[in-house]
Amino acid sequence: MKNQLQELITKKDFANSIQALQAKLDVGLNRMEELRTKYNDNLPDSCPNGSTNFIYQIKVRDLEPFKVSCATSPPGWTVIQRRIDGSENFNRTWNDYKSGFGNVSGEFFIGLEKLHRMTEERPHELYIKLGMVDGSTSYAQYDDFKIGSEEELYELKNLGKYSGEAGDSLTFNKNQKFSTIDRDNDSASMNCANEFGAWWNKNCSNSKLNAKYYKDGKGDDGIHWASFQKNDWSISLTFVEMMIRPKSL
């Protein structure tokens, strides 16, 4: 009888210990969640003004925090797409372009859903740097860039006013839906994305910055910004950086 009583007491003590440990674990997990939430709430939603050549963690409404590349020149811009060496495959599906792909330290596309959330939250500018194999460079800037939701097929809803030296090869695409190799949303008889890359294609495009990369700068199905290349489709760009920043900066 005495042994049975001791056994019951031991089992009860063990159960109480487990409950106490569980309570402490719950408190710890709650505290971790509070700290995580506080940390996320303190994250910026774009590259800090004046930041240069760093990878930052940012937080956009309704999305988990994610890493971005902050431009070196001009500073304070969040890079959303980069082509520099052909190391990343840009011939990808709708889901890839929706979520984003690549390495933010190299070639990548940030993702259409992120772009939508960022540009919906507040007005943004768009800045595009362009380069050819011969070393010549140029740029195009738009002062009111906005992307629609997935339900709107990530429509290029607004660009605002153009300025720059490369010429305006994007306004032609305004109000166009985004197209990929597996989602034909353009107004051409063919799926332009199959030939010229995923983009806000209209009747194909004057610009195609996600097209095939040619290291020698030659290829009529390569990366193009028609006004910069004087409509010479045999020339393919070897450098592109697309970047955005809030207009309030």
Secondary structure, DSSP 8 states (H G I E B T S, - for coil): -HHHHHHHHHHHHHHHHHHHHHHHHHHHHHHHHHHHHHHHHTS-SS--TT--SEEEEE--TTS--EEEEE-TTTTT-EEEEEESSS-S-----HHHHHH-EE-TTSSEE--HHHHHHHHHHS-EEEEEEEE-TTS-EEEEEEEEEEE--TTTTT-EEE---EEESS---SGGGTT---BBTTB--SSSSS-HHHHH-SB--SSS-SEETTSB--TTSB-TTB-EETTTTTT-TTB--SEEEEEEEETT-
